[in-house]
C-alpha cells in the first residue's frame, strides 16, 4: 500500500526545493542582454551577493555548478606550481584540492577525520612549520554535505593569524550560505564561493564567487587564468563580459526572486529557522540512536551542521529504508556518499523548508525504521516536536 499520493518532499542536500515564486519568475520571454532590465537585474544580484557573503569585495556570477566556482577561485589567484593546503573534514575540500591538482597546483592535504571538524591547533602548527611561506592558499568548506560537518571559519582564521601566515584563505560555502552565519570580511576570508541549488533555493546552474582585496592583488600575477573564469575580463565595461558571453537570463530571473524572498524573511531569521529545524532533527536522531544501531556521523555535537544531518546506520537495510520513505511515503532522503557510501542516510534541512516538511520527513523515517525492524530508540519525532514547542 502506498501513502505517497500528495505533495512529495525532496529532503536531499542539493538540489533543494525551489519555491513556486522562483519557478514562476523564469516563465517570461528572453530580454535584450545589452540594455534594459537585465542590466539592472545583474546589478541587483551582484549587490545582493555582497550582502549574503557579508563583504565589500567584488562578486562574480558563473553559469556553472560549484565545481566551476572552485576552478574560478583557484585560477584567478594562483600560479602554476603554487602549493595549496586542503583542510580535510569530508569529501568536498578534497574534491576542491583535486581540481587544483588538475590545474597545475601542488596539493597538500591536512588529513582530518570524517567525524570531526578541522582542528584549528593542527592548522596553526602546520603553518608555523612553513617558515618559507610556500603555502599560497588554504582551502576549507564551511559545511561538508558528505560528512555533515560544520567548520568554524572564524576559529581557523585565528589559527592562521596566530601562525603569522600570509596564505590566501578560501572558503567553500556551497552548503552553508543562506543557511547559517557567514561573515566574509569580519572573519578575514579572502575568497568565498557558493552555488545556487542549496540554501539559495534556485535550480542548479549558477555559481558565485566573492573576492576580497588580497585576492584581487593575487589576481594580478595569477597565471592559471582561463578565458571563461577570468576576473579581469568580467570586470570589463560591457555587460555581457560579466558572464563571458550570453547571460543565463532565466536562471538570473529565478535568482533575483530567491534573493527577494530571503531578504523579505530576513537573513538572520533565515539562519534562525535553519538552526531550529536542525536541532529538531538532532533531537530525533538522538532518540533513535539510543538502541545503538544508529549514530550521528559527526561525533562532536558542536560540529554538526545546520544544513544537513548525516546518520550512520550499522544494522538493517539502508537502501530499503530510503526506498520505503520515497515509494511508500513520498519523501526522498539522501543516501550517504564517499567513504560513508551505503552506510547511512542524509537528512537535509536547508533552503525552502519549514517545520511541516521537516516533521513529516522525520515521521516517514521513524515509520520506516519500525516497519523494516531496524533497531532504534522510539520517540524521535516526539522529541523533535517537544524541542520546537519549547524553542518557539
MARSE-47664 format. One record per residue (C-alpha): residue in three letters; x, y, z negated. Coordinates in steps of 0.1 Angstrom, whole numbers. Layout:
<site ala; <X; Y; Z>>
...
# end
This chain:
<site unk; <0; 0; 0>>
<site unk; <13; 35; 9>>
<site unk; <8; 66; -12>>
<site unk; <26; 88; 13>>
<site unk; <-2; 104; 32>>
<site unk; <0; 141; 25>>
<site unk; <28; 166; 24>>
<site unk; <62; 149; 23>>
<site unk; <91; 161; 2>>
<site unk; <126; 164; 15>>
<site unk; <149; 164; -15>>
<site unk; <183; 158; 0>>
<site unk; <213; 181; -4>>
<site unk; <210; 196; 31>>
<site unk; <194; 204; 53>>
<site unk; <168; 215; 28>>
<site unk; <132; 226; 31>>
<site unk; <126; 256; 54>>
<site unk; <98; 279; 42>>
<site unk; <69; 283; 66>>
<site unk; <76; 320; 68>>
<site unk; <111; 313; 81>>
<site unk; <98; 288; 107>>
<site unk; <73; 314; 119>>
<site unk; <100; 340; 122>>
<site unk; <116; 320; 150>>
<site unk; <84; 319; 171>>
<site unk; <90; 351; 191>>
<site unk; <104; 359; 225>>
<site unk; <141; 364; 231>>
<site unk; <152; 400; 230>>
<site unk; <180; 421; 245>>
<site unk; <214; 413; 230>>
<site unk; <229; 447; 238>>
<site unk; <205; 472; 223>>
<site unk; <174; 475; 202>>
<site unk; <160; 454; 173>>
<site unk; <187; 427; 174>>
<site unk; <214; 452; 166>>
<site unk; <195; 463; 135>>
<site unk; <189; 427; 126>>
<site unk; <226; 419; 128>>
<site unk; <234; 449; 105>>
<site unk; <208; 438; 80>>
<site unk; <222; 402; 79>>
<site unk; <258; 414; 76>>
<site unk; <249; 438; 48>>
<site unk; <228; 411; 31>>
<site unk; <257; 387; 32>>
<site unk; <278; 411; 12>>
<site unk; <250; 412; -14>>
<site unk; <249; 374; -15>>
<site unk; <286; 369; -18>>
<site unk; <289; 399; -41>>
<site unk; <316; 415; -21>>
<site unk; <326; 448; -4>>
<site unk; <346; 427; 21>>
<site unk; <339; 420; 58>>
<site unk; <314; 394; 68>>
<site unk; <312; 372; 99>>
<site unk; <284; 351; 114>>
<site unk; <291; 320; 135>>
<site unk; <269; 297; 155>>
<site unk; <283; 266; 137>>
<site unk; <278; 244; 107>>
<site unk; <300; 245; 76>>
<site unk; <329; 228; 93>>
<site unk; <331; 258; 117>>
<site unk; <333; 281; 87>>
<site unk; <362; 260; 74>>
<site unk; <381; 265; 107>>
<site unk; <373; 302; 108>>
<site unk; <387; 308; 73>>
<site unk; <419; 289; 79>>
<site unk; <427; 300; 115>>
<site unk; <422; 337; 107>>
<site unk; <445; 339; 78>>
<site unk; <473; 313; 81>>
<site unk; <503; 305; 102>>
<site unk; <513; 271; 116>>
<site unk; <532; 251; 91>>
<site unk; <518; 270; 61>>
<site unk; <512; 249; 30>>
<site unk; <477; 248; 16>>
<site unk; <468; 233; -18>>
<site unk; <435; 214; -18>>
<site unk; <418; 210; -52>>
<site unk; <400; 176; -52>>
<site unk; <368; 171; -71>>
<site unk; <348; 151; -45>>
<site unk; <347; 147; -7>>
<site unk; <344; 182; 8>>
<site unk; <375; 200; -3>>
<site unk; <394; 171; 11>>
<site unk; <375; 174; 44>>
<site unk; <384; 211; 45>>
<site unk; <420; 201; 39>>
<site unk; <418; 176; 68>>
<site unk; <406; 204; 90>>
<site unk; <437; 223; 80>>
<site unk; <459; 194; 89>>
<site unk; <445; 192; 124>>
<site unk; <451; 229; 128>>
<site unk; <488; 225; 120>>
<site unk; <489; 233; 83>>
<site unk; <509; 214; 57>>
<site unk; <483; 199; 34>>
<site unk; <490; 191; -3>>
<site unk; <462; 177; -25>>
<site unk; <460; 184; -62>>
<site unk; <445; 150; -70>>
<site unk; <413; 150; -90>>
<site unk; <386; 127; -101>>
<site unk; <351; 124; -87>>
<site unk; <335; 125; -122>>
<site unk; <352; 157; -133>>
<site unk; <357; 193; -122>>
<site unk; <391; 207; -112>>
<site unk; <414; 211; -141>>
<site unk; <425; 247; -143>>
<site unk; <455; 239; -165>>
<site unk; <468; 214; -139>>
<site unk; <464; 240; -112>>
<site unk; <483; 266; -133>>
<site unk; <511; 240; -139>>
<site unk; <514; 232; -102>>
<site unk; <515; 268; -92>>
<site unk; <542; 276; -117>>
<site unk; <563; 249; -102>>
<site unk; <560; 266; -68>>
<site unk; <587; 292; -76>>
<site unk; <594; 299; -39>>
<site unk; <557; 305; -33>>
<site unk; <554; 280; -4>>
<site unk; <517; 275; -11>>
<site unk; <499; 300; 11>>
<site unk; <463; 292; 2>>
<site unk; <443; 274; -24>>
<site unk; <411; 256; -12>>
<site unk; <382; 246; -35>>
<site unk; <345; 240; -33>>
<site unk; <322; 256; -59>>
<site unk; <298; 226; -57>>
<site unk; <306; 193; -40>>
<site unk; <274; 175; -29>>
<site unk; <291; 141; -27>>
<site unk; <301; 141; -64>>
<site unk; <276; 166; -78>>
<site unk; <304; 186; -95>>
<site unk; <304; 224; -102>>
<site unk; <338; 240; -104>>
<site unk; <344; 271; -125>>
<site unk; <357; 295; -99>>
<site unk; <364; 323; -124>>
<site unk; <385; 299; -146>>
<site unk; <405; 288; -116>>
<site unk; <412; 324; -107>>
<site unk; <425; 330; -142>>
<site unk; <448; 300; -138>>
<site unk; <462; 314; -105>>
<site unk; <468; 348; -122>>
<site unk; <484; 331; -152>>
<site unk; <509; 315; -128>>
<site unk; <515; 348; -111>>
<site unk; <510; 331; -77>>
<site unk; <502; 351; -46>>
<site unk; <484; 324; -26>>
<site unk; <451; 332; -9>>
<site unk; <421; 319; -29>>
<site unk; <395; 304; -7>>
<site unk; <361; 290; -19>>
<site unk; <335; 269; -1>>
<site unk; <300; 280; -14>>
<site unk; <281; 259; 11>>
<site unk; <262; 240; -16>>
<site unk; <260; 269; -41>>
<site unk; <254; 303; -26>>
<site unk; <218; 313; -32>>
<site unk; <216; 286; -59>>
<site unk; <238; 298; -87>>
<site unk; <260; 328; -96>>
<site unk; <289; 336; -73>>
<site unk; <310; 368; -77>>
<site unk; <335; 370; -49>>
<site unk; <351; 403; -58>>
<site unk; <348; 400; -96>>
<site unk; <364; 366; -95>>
<site unk; <392; 375; -72>>
<site unk; <382; 353; -43>>
<site unk; <399; 362; -10>>
<site unk; <378; 342; 14>>
<site unk; <344; 327; 8>>
<site unk; <322; 307; 32>>
<site unk; <288; 291; 34>>
<site unk; <262; 276; 57>>
<site unk; <225; 284; 64>>
<site unk; <210; 250; 57>>
<site unk; <211; 246; 19>>
<site unk; <204; 274; -6>>
<site unk; <197; 299; 21>>
<site unk; <166; 280; 33>>
<site unk; <173; 281; 71>>
<site unk; <177; 255; 98>>
<site unk; <213; 242; 103>>
<site unk; <233; 262; 128>>
<site unk; <247; 293; 112>>
<site unk; <279; 296; 92>>
<site unk; <291; 327; 73>>
<site unk; <325; 339; 62>>
<site unk; <334; 368; 39>>
<site unk; <369; 382; 38>>
<site unk; <385; 405; 12>>
<site unk; <414; 429; 17>>
<site unk; <441; 403; 11>>
<site unk; <426; 380; 37>>
<site unk; <424; 410; 61>>
<site unk; <461; 416; 56>>
<site unk; <470; 380; 62>>
<site unk; <450; 381; 94>>
<site unk; <475; 405; 109>>
<site unk; <501; 378; 111>>
<site unk; <479; 347; 114>>
<site unk; <489; 327; 145>>
<site unk; <463; 299; 144>>
<site unk; <435; 322; 158>>
<site unk; <411; 307; 183>>
<site unk; <391; 327; 208>>
<site unk; <358; 319; 191>>
<site unk; <367; 324; 155>>
<site unk; <390; 354; 158>>
<site unk; <380; 382; 134>>
<site unk; <398; 409; 154>>
<site unk; <376; 402; 185>>
<site unk; <345; 400; 163>>
<site unk; <352; 435; 148>>
<site unk; <351; 449; 184>>
<site unk; <328; 478; 195>>
<site unk; <304; 456; 215>>
<site unk; <275; 439; 197>>
<site unk; <280; 406; 215>>
<site unk; <316; 405; 201>>
<site unk; <302; 398; 166>>
<site unk; <291; 365; 179>>
<site unk; <318; 360; 206>>
<site unk; <291; 357; 232>>
<site unk; <253; 354; 232>>
<site unk; <240; 357; 196>>
<site unk; <219; 328; 182>>
<site unk; <189; 350; 182>>
<site unk; <162; 328; 168>>
<site unk; <184; 315; 140>>
<site unk; <191; 351; 132>>
<site unk; <153; 359; 131>>
<site unk; <150; 330; 106>>
<site unk; <179; 341; 85>>
<site unk; <166; 376; 81>>
<site unk; <133; 363; 69>>
<site unk; <150; 339; 45>>
<site unk; <171; 368; 31>>
<site unk; <139; 388; 26>>
<site unk; <124; 360; 6>>
<site unk; <155; 357; -15>>
<site unk; <157; 394; -23>>
<site unk; <119; 396; -29>>
<site unk; <122; 369; -55>>
<site unk; <154; 385; -69>>
<site unk; <187; 368; -67>>
<site unk; <191; 364; -104>>
<site unk; <157; 349; -107>>
<site unk; <166; 325; -79>>
<site unk; <196; 314; -99>>
<site unk; <174; 310; -130>>
<site unk; <148; 289; -111>>
<site unk; <176; 266; -99>>
<site unk; <190; 264; -134>>
<site unk; <156; 254; -148>>
<site unk; <150; 227; -122>>
<site unk; <185; 213; -125>>
<site unk; <183; 210; -163>>
<site unk; <149; 194; -160>>
<site unk; <164; 168; -136>>
<site unk; <193; 162; -160>>
<site unk; <168; 156; -189>>
<site unk; <151; 129; -168>>
<site unk; <183; 112; -159>>
<site unk; <195; 113; -195>>
<site unk; <164; 93; -204>>
<site unk; <168; 69; -175>>
<site unk; <204; 63; -185>>
<site unk; <196; 50; -220>>
<site unk; <194; 15; -207>>
<site unk; <230; 15; -194>>
<site unk; <224; 8; -157>>
<site unk; <220; 44; -147>>
<site unk; <247; 71; -152>>
<site unk; <255; 107; -143>>
<site unk; <282; 108; -116>>
<site unk; <298; 137; -134>>
<site unk; <309; 128; -169>>
<site unk; <314; 164; -181>>
<site unk; <280; 179; -189>>
<site unk; <292; 215; -182>>
<site unk; <304; 205; -147>>
<site unk; <270; 192; -134>>
<site unk; <258; 214; -107>>
<site unk; <225; 233; -104>>
<site unk; <222; 223; -67>>
<site unk; <223; 186; -68>>
<site unk; <223; 158; -94>>
<site unk; <243; 127; -84>>
<site unk; <232; 95; -102>>
<site unk; <251; 62; -102>>
<site unk; <230; 30; -104>>
<site unk; <250; -1; -114>>
<site unk; <222; -26; -113>>
<site unk; <194; -31; -88>>
<site unk; <189; -24; -51>>
<site unk; <196; 13; -44>>
<site unk; <186; 11; -8>>
<site unk; <153; -4; -18>>
<site unk; <147; 25; -43>>
<site unk; <153; 51; -16>>
<site unk; <130; 32; 8>>
<site unk; <103; 30; -19>>
<site unk; <103; 67; -26>>
<site unk; <102; 75; 11>>
<site unk; <80; 48; 26>>
<site unk; <55; 45; -3>>
<site unk; <56; 79; -19>>
<site unk; <66; 103; 9>>
<site unk; <97; 116; -10>>
<site unk; <131; 115; 7>>
<site unk; <160; 115; -17>>
<site unk; <197; 114; -8>>
<site unk; <220; 84; -8>>
<site unk; <255; 87; -22>>
<site unk; <284; 92; 2>>
<site unk; <322; 90; 2>>
<site unk; <337; 68; -24>>
<site unk; <303; 66; -41>>
<site unk; <286; 54; -9>>
<site unk; <258; 29; -17>>
<site unk; <263; 32; -54>>
<site unk; <235; 56; -63>>
<site unk; <212; 85; -53>>
<site unk; <214; 122; -49>>
<site unk; <186; 144; -61>>
<site unk; <187; 178; -46>>
<site unk; <171; 208; -63>>
<site unk; <183; 236; -40>>
<site unk; <167; 262; -18>>
<site unk; <129; 263; -12>>
<site unk; <120; 240; -42>>
<site unk; <95; 245; -70>>
<site unk; <85; 227; -102>>
<site unk; <58; 206; -85>>
<site unk; <82; 193; -59>>
<site unk; <108; 185; -85>>
<site unk; <85; 168; -109>>
<site unk; <69; 149; -81>>
<site unk; <103; 137; -70>>
<site unk; <113; 126; -104>>
<site unk; <79; 108; -108>>
<site unk; <85; 89; -75>>
<site unk; <119; 78; -86>>
<site unk; <107; 67; -120>>
<site unk; <79; 48; -103>>
<site unk; <104; 31; -80>>
<site unk; <127; 22; -109>>
<site unk; <98; 5; -126>>
<site unk; <84; -12; -95>>
<site unk; <118; -26; -85>>
<site unk; <127; -36; -120>>
<site unk; <158; -15; -121>>
<site unk; <169; -12; -157>>
<site unk; <162; 22; -171>>
<site unk; <150; 41; -201>>
<site unk; <114; 52; -199>>
<site unk; <101; 87; -202>>
<site unk; <123; 106; -178>>
<site unk; <95; 126; -162>>
<site unk; <80; 134; -196>>
<site unk; <114; 147; -208>>
<site unk; <117; 169; -178>>
<site unk; <82; 183; -184>>
<site unk; <89; 188; -221>>
<site unk; <120; 208; -212>>
<site unk; <102; 230; -187>>
<site unk; <73; 236; -211>>
<site unk; <98; 249; -237>>
<site unk; <121; 268; -213>>
<site unk; <93; 289; -197>>
# end
